[in-house]
Amino acid sequence: MSKLPVVSGQDVIKALAKIGYEFDHQRGSHIVLRQAFAPFRRVTVPNHKEIAKGTLRSIIREAGLTVDEFVDLL
């Protein structure tokens, strides 16, 4: 398993956009992305300069990816 990178919220959004996630809505500093095709997953990404390791791992899991697949998207 690869080590988690240090990324910002915008980096996560750009990476998830490559696999079909689109902006759904925003509330405060949290941006909700929705998958454009089935299974229509929703992922909430905090728009911060640095995403905490646990939060990033949770986002990756909710998106249905492995850490290695996510790193490849960056």
C-alpha positions in Angstrom: 0.0 0.0 0.0 1.3 3.4 -0.9 1.8 6.3 1.5 -0.9 8.9 1.5 0.1 12.2 -0.2 -0.4 15.6 1.2 -3.0 17.3 -1.0 -5.4 20.2 -0.9 -9.2 20.0 -1.4 -8.8 21.4 -4.9 -6.3 18.6 -5.8 -8.8 16.0 -4.6 -11.6 17.6 -6.6 -9.5 17.6 -9.8 -8.5 14.0 -9.3 -12.0 12.8 -8.7 -13.2 14.8 -11.8 -11.0 12.6 -13.9 -13.1 9.5 -13.0 -16.5 11.2 -13.5 -17.3 13.1 -10.3 -19.0 16.5 -10.9 -19.8 19.4 -8.6 -23.2 19.0 -7.0 -23.4 21.7 -4.4 -21.4 23.5 -1.7 -22.2 24.4 1.9 -19.6 26.6 3.6 -16.1 25.1 2.9 -17.4 21.6 2.1 -18.0 20.7 -1.6 -20.2 17.8 -2.5 -19.3 15.9 -5.6 -21.6 13.4 -7.3 -20.7 10.6 -9.7 -22.2 11.3 -13.2 -23.1 7.6 -13.7 -24.3 4.7 -11.7 -23.9 4.1 -8.7 -24.2 7.9 -8.4 -21.9 8.1 -5.3 -21.6 11.3 -3.4 -18.4 12.5 -1.8 -17.9 15.5 0.5 -14.6 17.2 0.1 -13.4 20.0 2.5 -12.0 22.9 0.6 -8.9 23.3 2.8 -5.2 23.8 2.0 -4.3 20.5 3.4 -6.7 17.5 3.9 -6.1 15.5 7.1 -4.9 11.9 6.5 -8.0 10.2 8.0 -10.3 12.5 6.0 -8.4 11.8 2.8 -8.5 8.0 3.4 -12.2 8.2 4.0 -12.8 10.2 0.8 -10.8 7.7 -1.2 -12.8 4.8 0.3 -16.1 6.5 -0.3 -15.1 7.1 -3.9 -14.5 3.4 -4.4 -10.8 3.7 -5.0 -7.6 2.3 -3.5 -4.8 4.6 -2.4 -2.7 3.5 -5.3 -5.5 4.3 -7.8 -6.0 7.7 -6.2 -2.3 8.6 -6.3 -2.3 7.7 -10.1 -5.1 10.2 -10.6 -2.9 13.0 -9.2 
